[in-house]
Amino acid sequence: MKVILLENLRRIGSIGEIIEVKRGFARNYLISNKKALYASKENVAEVEKIKAELGKKDADKKKEAQKISEKINGKEYLIEKLSTENKELYGSVKPTEIAKIIHGIDELDIKPSMIQPLNEIKSLGKFKVKITLHSEIDSEITINVVSAETIQ
């Protein structure tokens, strides 16, 4: 299925580009999240008209993402979790928890979908976490998991 992209997407394409994707991906993700339009003649003409405006909107998003990146890049966040004696966690640290901690400390709205732990956080210690703020801007933070208390 051919679609026209309305924003820059990493590994997919840039604004105004007409790409071929699978139907499910187009319907369930790109079109439902207003990231693309069906590639009809009318839509192609429409996108050509508003391409400059879309480019400006994307530049604003990028600028905002850059500000957030400067605030959090390289920062360390502390998470307290219940753990066993051999330093394993009950459960794991999920992106939603990380997003809540960032919101609580820095009052920044970062969606859990932007957060990608480099490996699953299932034990105590320090872990690197990548945050994709924009298709061109990534930040890296450190999550320090400490024991809230030990359960026998």
PyMOL CGO cylinders between C-alpha atoms (Angstrom):
from pymol import cmd
from pymol.cgo import CYLINDER

trace = [
    CYLINDER, 0.00, 0.00, 0.00, 1.35, 3.44, -0.91, 0.3, 1, 1, 1, 1, 1, 1,
    CYLINDER, 1.35, 3.44, -0.91, 1.22, 6.22, 1.67, 0.3, 1, 1, 1, 1, 1, 1,
    CYLINDER, 1.22, 6.22, 1.67, 2.56, 9.78, 1.95, 0.3, 1, 1, 1, 1, 1, 1,
    CYLINDER, 2.56, 9.78, 1.95, 4.49, 10.54, 5.14, 0.3, 1, 1, 1, 1, 1, 1,
    CYLINDER, 4.49, 10.54, 5.14, 3.44, 13.58, 7.16, 0.3, 1, 1, 1, 1, 1, 1,
    CYLINDER, 3.44, 13.58, 7.16, 6.50, 13.54, 9.44, 0.3, 1, 1, 1, 1, 1, 1,
    CYLINDER, 6.50, 13.54, 9.44, 10.08, 12.28, 9.51, 0.3, 1, 1, 1, 1, 1, 1,
    CYLINDER, 10.08, 12.28, 9.51, 10.23, 8.69, 10.75, 0.3, 1, 1, 1, 1, 1, 1,
    CYLINDER, 10.23, 8.69, 10.75, 13.50, 6.92, 11.49, 0.3, 1, 1, 1, 1, 1, 1,
    CYLINDER, 13.50, 6.92, 11.49, 14.22, 3.98, 9.14, 0.3, 1, 1, 1, 1, 1, 1,
    CYLINDER, 14.22, 3.98, 9.14, 11.01, 4.70, 7.20, 0.3, 1, 1, 1, 1, 1, 1,
    CYLINDER, 11.01, 4.70, 7.20, 11.29, 8.03, 5.38, 0.3, 1, 1, 1, 1, 1, 1,
    CYLINDER, 11.29, 8.03, 5.38, 10.91, 11.81, 5.49, 0.3, 1, 1, 1, 1, 1, 1,
    CYLINDER, 10.91, 11.81, 5.49, 8.07, 14.32, 5.10, 0.3, 1, 1, 1, 1, 1, 1,
    CYLINDER, 8.07, 14.32, 5.10, 6.22, 14.20, 1.77, 0.3, 1, 1, 1, 1, 1, 1,
    CYLINDER, 6.22, 14.20, 1.77, 7.87, 10.96, 0.69, 0.3, 1, 1, 1, 1, 1, 1,
    CYLINDER, 7.87, 10.96, 0.69, 5.62, 8.34, -0.94, 0.3, 1, 1, 1, 1, 1, 1,
    CYLINDER, 5.62, 8.34, -0.94, 6.51, 4.90, 0.37, 0.3, 1, 1, 1, 1, 1, 1,
    CYLINDER, 6.51, 4.90, 0.37, 5.24, 1.34, 0.00, 0.3, 1, 1, 1, 1, 1, 1,
    CYLINDER, 5.24, 1.34, 0.00, 4.28, -0.32, 3.31, 0.3, 1, 1, 1, 1, 1, 1,
    CYLINDER, 4.28, -0.32, 3.31, 2.17, -3.28, 4.38, 0.3, 1, 1, 1, 1, 1, 1,
    CYLINDER, 2.17, -3.28, 4.38, -1.55, -2.61, 4.77, 0.3, 1, 1, 1, 1, 1, 1,
    CYLINDER, -1.55, -2.61, 4.77, -1.67, -3.38, 8.49, 0.3, 1, 1, 1, 1, 1, 1,
    CYLINDER, -1.67, -3.38, 8.49, 1.24, -1.06, 9.28, 0.3, 1, 1, 1, 1, 1, 1,
    CYLINDER, 1.24, -1.06, 9.28, -0.34, 1.72, 7.22, 0.3, 1, 1, 1, 1, 1, 1,
    CYLINDER, -0.34, 1.72, 7.22, -3.83, 1.37, 8.72, 0.3, 1, 1, 1, 1, 1, 1,
    CYLINDER, -3.83, 1.37, 8.72, -2.98, 0.49, 12.32, 0.3, 1, 1, 1, 1, 1, 1,
    CYLINDER, -2.98, 0.49, 12.32, 0.01, 2.75, 12.90, 0.3, 1, 1, 1, 1, 1, 1,
    CYLINDER, 0.01, 2.75, 12.90, 0.83, 5.36, 10.27, 0.3, 1, 1, 1, 1, 1, 1,
    CYLINDER, 0.83, 5.36, 10.27, -2.67, 6.55, 9.37, 0.3, 1, 1, 1, 1, 1, 1,
    CYLINDER, -2.67, 6.55, 9.37, -4.27, 6.06, 12.80, 0.3, 1, 1, 1, 1, 1, 1,
    CYLINDER, -4.27, 6.06, 12.80, -1.47, 8.14, 14.43, 0.3, 1, 1, 1, 1, 1, 1,
    CYLINDER, -1.47, 8.14, 14.43, -1.70, 10.81, 11.68, 0.3, 1, 1, 1, 1, 1, 1,
    CYLINDER, -1.70, 10.81, 11.68, 1.85, 10.10, 10.52, 0.3, 1, 1, 1, 1, 1, 1,
    CYLINDER, 1.85, 10.10, 10.52, 0.75, 9.37, 6.93, 0.3, 1, 1, 1, 1, 1, 1,
    CYLINDER, 0.75, 9.37, 6.93, -2.10, 9.63, 4.38, 0.3, 1, 1, 1, 1, 1, 1,
    CYLINDER, -2.10, 9.63, 4.38, -3.21, 7.26, 1.64, 0.3, 1, 1, 1, 1, 1, 1,
    CYLINDER, -3.21, 7.26, 1.64, -1.34, 8.15, -1.57, 0.3, 1, 1, 1, 1, 1, 1,
    CYLINDER, -1.34, 8.15, -1.57, -4.29, 9.28, -3.70, 0.3, 1, 1, 1, 1, 1, 1,
    CYLINDER, -4.29, 9.28, -3.70, -3.91, 12.04, -6.31, 0.3, 1, 1, 1, 1, 1, 1,
    CYLINDER, -3.91, 12.04, -6.31, -5.81, 14.50, -4.09, 0.3, 1, 1, 1, 1, 1, 1,
    CYLINDER, -5.81, 14.50, -4.09, -3.67, 13.71, -1.05, 0.3, 1, 1, 1, 1, 1, 1,
    CYLINDER, -3.67, 13.71, -1.05, -0.42, 14.03, -3.05, 0.3, 1, 1, 1, 1, 1, 1,
    CYLINDER, -0.42, 14.03, -3.05, -1.49, 17.52, -4.21, 0.3, 1, 1, 1, 1, 1, 1,
    CYLINDER, -1.49, 17.52, -4.21, -2.56, 18.43, -0.65, 0.3, 1, 1, 1, 1, 1, 1,
    CYLINDER, -2.56, 18.43, -0.65, 0.75, 17.33, 0.87, 0.3, 1, 1, 1, 1, 1, 1,
    CYLINDER, 0.75, 17.33, 0.87, 2.73, 19.27, -1.75, 0.3, 1, 1, 1, 1, 1, 1,
    CYLINDER, 2.73, 19.27, -1.75, 0.85, 22.42, -0.67, 0.3, 1, 1, 1, 1, 1, 1,
    CYLINDER, 0.85, 22.42, -0.67, 1.44, 21.93, 3.06, 0.3, 1, 1, 1, 1, 1, 1,
    CYLINDER, 1.44, 21.93, 3.06, 4.96, 20.45, 2.84, 0.3, 1, 1, 1, 1, 1, 1,
    CYLINDER, 4.96, 20.45, 2.84, 6.61, 23.69, 4.01, 0.3, 1, 1, 1, 1, 1, 1,
    CYLINDER, 6.61, 23.69, 4.01, 4.24, 23.92, 6.97, 0.3, 1, 1, 1, 1, 1, 1,
    CYLINDER, 4.24, 23.92, 6.97, 4.94, 20.28, 7.91, 0.3, 1, 1, 1, 1, 1, 1,
    CYLINDER, 4.94, 20.28, 7.91, 8.67, 20.94, 7.65, 0.3, 1, 1, 1, 1, 1, 1,
    CYLINDER, 8.67, 20.94, 7.65, 8.32, 23.92, 10.01, 0.3, 1, 1, 1, 1, 1, 1,
    CYLINDER, 8.32, 23.92, 10.01, 6.28, 21.82, 12.49, 0.3, 1, 1, 1, 1, 1, 1,
    CYLINDER, 6.28, 21.82, 12.49, 8.93, 19.11, 12.38, 0.3, 1, 1, 1, 1, 1, 1,
    CYLINDER, 8.93, 19.11, 12.38, 11.68, 21.70, 12.99, 0.3, 1, 1, 1, 1, 1, 1,
    CYLINDER, 11.68, 21.70, 12.99, 9.74, 22.95, 16.06, 0.3, 1, 1, 1, 1, 1, 1,
    CYLINDER, 9.74, 22.95, 16.06, 9.40, 19.38, 17.37, 0.3, 1, 1, 1, 1, 1, 1,
    CYLINDER, 9.40, 19.38, 17.37, 13.12, 18.86, 16.81, 0.3, 1, 1, 1, 1, 1, 1,
    CYLINDER, 13.12, 18.86, 16.81, 13.97, 22.08, 18.69, 0.3, 1, 1, 1, 1, 1, 1,
    CYLINDER, 13.97, 22.08, 18.69, 11.77, 21.01, 21.62, 0.3, 1, 1, 1, 1, 1, 1,
    CYLINDER, 11.77, 21.01, 21.62, 13.35, 17.54, 21.60, 0.3, 1, 1, 1, 1, 1, 1,
    CYLINDER, 13.35, 17.54, 21.60, 16.81, 19.16, 21.64, 0.3, 1, 1, 1, 1, 1, 1,
    CYLINDER, 16.81, 19.16, 21.64, 15.89, 21.17, 24.77, 0.3, 1, 1, 1, 1, 1, 1,
    CYLINDER, 15.89, 21.17, 24.77, 14.65, 18.03, 26.55, 0.3, 1, 1, 1, 1, 1, 1,
    CYLINDER, 14.65, 18.03, 26.55, 17.77, 16.15, 25.45, 0.3, 1, 1, 1, 1, 1, 1,
    CYLINDER, 17.77, 16.15, 25.45, 20.03, 18.82, 26.96, 0.3, 1, 1, 1, 1, 1, 1,
    CYLINDER, 20.03, 18.82, 26.96, 18.15, 18.55, 30.27, 0.3, 1, 1, 1, 1, 1, 1,
    CYLINDER, 18.15, 18.55, 30.27, 18.27, 14.76, 30.64, 0.3, 1, 1, 1, 1, 1, 1,
    CYLINDER, 18.27, 14.76, 30.64, 21.23, 13.50, 28.58, 0.3, 1, 1, 1, 1, 1, 1,
    CYLINDER, 21.23, 13.50, 28.58, 23.73, 11.69, 30.83, 0.3, 1, 1, 1, 1, 1, 1,
    CYLINDER, 23.73, 11.69, 30.83, 21.57, 12.18, 33.93, 0.3, 1, 1, 1, 1, 1, 1,
    CYLINDER, 21.57, 12.18, 33.93, 21.15, 9.43, 36.52, 0.3, 1, 1, 1, 1, 1, 1,
    CYLINDER, 21.15, 9.43, 36.52, 17.78, 8.48, 38.02, 0.3, 1, 1, 1, 1, 1, 1,
    CYLINDER, 17.78, 8.48, 38.02, 17.31, 6.39, 41.15, 0.3, 1, 1, 1, 1, 1, 1,
    CYLINDER, 17.31, 6.39, 41.15, 14.66, 3.66, 41.33, 0.3, 1, 1, 1, 1, 1, 1,
    CYLINDER, 14.66, 3.66, 41.33, 13.92, 1.69, 44.49, 0.3, 1, 1, 1, 1, 1, 1,
    CYLINDER, 13.92, 1.69, 44.49, 12.58, -1.84, 43.95, 0.3, 1, 1, 1, 1, 1, 1,
    CYLINDER, 12.58, -1.84, 43.95, 12.01, -4.87, 46.13, 0.3, 1, 1, 1, 1, 1, 1,
    CYLINDER, 12.01, -4.87, 46.13, 14.79, -7.42, 45.67, 0.3, 1, 1, 1, 1, 1, 1,
    CYLINDER, 14.79, -7.42, 45.67, 15.96, -10.84, 46.84, 0.3, 1, 1, 1, 1, 1, 1,
    CYLINDER, 15.96, -10.84, 46.84, 19.18, -11.48, 48.75, 0.3, 1, 1, 1, 1, 1, 1,
    CYLINDER, 19.18, -11.48, 48.75, 21.05, -12.32, 45.53, 0.3, 1, 1, 1, 1, 1, 1,
    CYLINDER, 21.05, -12.32, 45.53, 20.21, -8.88, 44.09, 0.3, 1, 1, 1, 1, 1, 1,
    CYLINDER, 20.21, -8.88, 44.09, 17.47, -9.96, 41.69, 0.3, 1, 1, 1, 1, 1, 1,
    CYLINDER, 17.47, -9.96, 41.69, 14.31, -7.90, 41.38, 0.3, 1, 1, 1, 1, 1, 1,
    CYLINDER, 14.31, -7.90, 41.38, 10.75, -9.08, 41.82, 0.3, 1, 1, 1, 1, 1, 1,
    CYLINDER, 10.75, -9.08, 41.82, 9.63, -8.19, 38.30, 0.3, 1, 1, 1, 1, 1, 1,
    CYLINDER, 9.63, -8.19, 38.30, 11.57, -5.74, 36.17, 0.3, 1, 1, 1, 1, 1, 1,
    CYLINDER, 11.57, -5.74, 36.17, 11.83, -2.00, 35.66, 0.3, 1, 1, 1, 1, 1, 1,
    CYLINDER, 11.83, -2.00, 35.66, 9.49, -1.06, 32.81, 0.3, 1, 1, 1, 1, 1, 1,
    CYLINDER, 9.49, -1.06, 32.81, 9.56, 2.04, 30.56, 0.3, 1, 1, 1, 1, 1, 1,
    CYLINDER, 9.56, 2.04, 30.56, 6.34, 3.31, 32.21, 0.3, 1, 1, 1, 1, 1, 1,
    CYLINDER, 6.34, 3.31, 32.21, 8.12, 3.44, 35.59, 0.3, 1, 1, 1, 1, 1, 1,
    CYLINDER, 8.12, 3.44, 35.59, 11.08, 5.25, 34.06, 0.3, 1, 1, 1, 1, 1, 1,
    CYLINDER, 11.08, 5.25, 34.06, 8.73, 7.78, 32.40, 0.3, 1, 1, 1, 1, 1, 1,
    CYLINDER, 8.73, 7.78, 32.40, 6.97, 8.43, 35.75, 0.3, 1, 1, 1, 1, 1, 1,
    CYLINDER, 6.97, 8.43, 35.75, 10.30, 9.00, 37.53, 0.3, 1, 1, 1, 1, 1, 1,
    CYLINDER, 10.30, 9.00, 37.53, 11.51, 11.44, 34.85, 0.3, 1, 1, 1, 1, 1, 1,
    CYLINDER, 11.51, 11.44, 34.85, 8.15, 13.25, 35.06, 0.3, 1, 1, 1, 1, 1, 1,
    CYLINDER, 8.15, 13.25, 35.06, 8.35, 13.35, 38.87, 0.3, 1, 1, 1, 1, 1, 1,
    CYLINDER, 8.35, 13.35, 38.87, 11.90, 14.72, 38.99, 0.3, 1, 1, 1, 1, 1, 1,
    CYLINDER, 11.90, 14.72, 38.99, 12.22, 16.93, 35.88, 0.3, 1, 1, 1, 1, 1, 1,
    CYLINDER, 12.22, 16.93, 35.88, 8.51, 17.44, 35.04, 0.3, 1, 1, 1, 1, 1, 1,
    CYLINDER, 8.51, 17.44, 35.04, 9.09, 16.36, 31.44, 0.3, 1, 1, 1, 1, 1, 1,
    CYLINDER, 9.09, 16.36, 31.44, 6.46, 14.39, 29.54, 0.3, 1, 1, 1, 1, 1, 1,
    CYLINDER, 6.46, 14.39, 29.54, 8.28, 11.48, 27.96, 0.3, 1, 1, 1, 1, 1, 1,
    CYLINDER, 8.28, 11.48, 27.96, 6.13, 8.69, 26.58, 0.3, 1, 1, 1, 1, 1, 1,
    CYLINDER, 6.13, 8.69, 26.58, 7.06, 5.12, 27.60, 0.3, 1, 1, 1, 1, 1, 1,
    CYLINDER, 7.06, 5.12, 27.60, 7.24, 4.23, 23.88, 0.3, 1, 1, 1, 1, 1, 1,
    CYLINDER, 7.24, 4.23, 23.88, 10.24, 6.61, 23.55, 0.3, 1, 1, 1, 1, 1, 1,
    CYLINDER, 10.24, 6.61, 23.55, 12.20, 4.71, 26.22, 0.3, 1, 1, 1, 1, 1, 1,
    CYLINDER, 12.20, 4.71, 26.22, 14.32, 1.75, 25.16, 0.3, 1, 1, 1, 1, 1, 1,
    CYLINDER, 14.32, 1.75, 25.16, 16.38, -0.01, 27.84, 0.3, 1, 1, 1, 1, 1, 1,
    CYLINDER, 16.38, -0.01, 27.84, 19.52, -1.45, 26.22, 0.3, 1, 1, 1, 1, 1, 1,
    CYLINDER, 19.52, -1.45, 26.22, 18.84, -4.70, 28.09, 0.3, 1, 1, 1, 1, 1, 1,
    CYLINDER, 18.84, -4.70, 28.09, 16.11, -5.77, 30.49, 0.3, 1, 1, 1, 1, 1, 1,
    CYLINDER, 16.11, -5.77, 30.49, 16.44, -4.35, 33.98, 0.3, 1, 1, 1, 1, 1, 1,
    CYLINDER, 16.44, -4.35, 33.98, 15.93, -7.35, 36.28, 0.3, 1, 1, 1, 1, 1, 1,
    CYLINDER, 15.93, -7.35, 36.28, 18.59, -6.84, 38.95, 0.3, 1, 1, 1, 1, 1, 1,
    CYLINDER, 18.59, -6.84, 38.95, 20.14, -4.14, 41.13, 0.3, 1, 1, 1, 1, 1, 1,
    CYLINDER, 20.14, -4.14, 41.13, 22.78, -1.88, 39.60, 0.3, 1, 1, 1, 1, 1, 1,
    CYLINDER, 22.78, -1.88, 39.60, 23.22, 0.81, 36.97, 0.3, 1, 1, 1, 1, 1, 1,
    CYLINDER, 23.22, 0.81, 36.97, 21.73, 0.45, 33.50, 0.3, 1, 1, 1, 1, 1, 1,
    CYLINDER, 21.73, 0.45, 33.50, 21.96, 2.59, 30.36, 0.3, 1, 1, 1, 1, 1, 1,
    CYLINDER, 21.96, 2.59, 30.36, 18.63, 3.56, 28.80, 0.3, 1, 1, 1, 1, 1, 1,
    CYLINDER, 18.63, 3.56, 28.80, 18.19, 5.16, 25.37, 0.3, 1, 1, 1, 1, 1, 1,
    CYLINDER, 18.19, 5.16, 25.37, 15.42, 7.72, 24.88, 0.3, 1, 1, 1, 1, 1, 1,
    CYLINDER, 15.42, 7.72, 24.88, 14.33, 8.58, 21.33, 0.3, 1, 1, 1, 1, 1, 1,
    CYLINDER, 14.33, 8.58, 21.33, 12.94, 12.13, 21.53, 0.3, 1, 1, 1, 1, 1, 1,
    CYLINDER, 12.94, 12.13, 21.53, 12.80, 12.77, 17.76, 0.3, 1, 1, 1, 1, 1, 1,
    CYLINDER, 12.80, 12.77, 17.76, 13.71, 10.81, 14.66, 0.3, 1, 1, 1, 1, 1, 1,
    CYLINDER, 13.71, 10.81, 14.66, 17.10, 12.55, 14.72, 0.3, 1, 1, 1, 1, 1, 1,
    CYLINDER, 17.10, 12.55, 14.72, 17.63, 13.13, 18.46, 0.3, 1, 1, 1, 1, 1, 1,
    CYLINDER, 17.63, 13.13, 18.46, 18.46, 10.47, 21.06, 0.3, 1, 1, 1, 1, 1, 1,
    CYLINDER, 18.46, 10.47, 21.06, 19.46, 10.84, 24.69, 0.3, 1, 1, 1, 1, 1, 1,
    CYLINDER, 19.46, 10.84, 24.69, 21.02, 8.36, 27.06, 0.3, 1, 1, 1, 1, 1, 1,
    CYLINDER, 21.02, 8.36, 27.06, 20.30, 8.25, 30.78, 0.3, 1, 1, 1, 1, 1, 1,
    CYLINDER, 20.30, 8.25, 30.78, 21.44, 5.94, 33.57, 0.3, 1, 1, 1, 1, 1, 1,
    CYLINDER, 21.44, 5.94, 33.57, 18.95, 4.13, 35.78, 0.3, 1, 1, 1, 1, 1, 1,
    CYLINDER, 18.95, 4.13, 35.78, 20.38, 3.22, 39.19, 0.3, 1, 1, 1, 1, 1, 1,
    CYLINDER, 20.38, 3.22, 39.19, 18.28, 0.43, 40.71, 0.3, 1, 1, 1, 1, 1, 1,
    CYLINDER, 18.28, 0.43, 40.71, 18.68, 0.09, 44.47, 0.3, 1, 1, 1, 1, 1, 1,
    CYLINDER, 18.68, 0.09, 44.47, 16.97, -2.20, 46.95, 0.3, 1, 1, 1, 1, 1, 1,
    CYLINDER, 16.97, -2.20, 46.95, 13.93, -0.78, 48.74, 0.3, 1, 1, 1, 1, 1, 1,
    CYLINDER, 13.93, -0.78, 48.74, 14.17, -3.65, 51.21, 0.3, 1, 1, 1, 1, 1, 1,
    CYLINDER, 14.17, -3.65, 51.21, 15.13, -7.30, 51.12, 0.3, 1, 1, 1, 1, 1, 1,
    CYLINDER, 15.13, -7.30, 51.12, 12.48, -10.01, 51.45, 0.3, 1, 1, 1, 1, 1, 1,
    CYLINDER, 12.48, -10.01, 51.45, 13.46, -13.44, 52.80, 0.3, 1, 1, 1, 1, 1, 1,
]
cmd.load_cgo(trace, "trace")
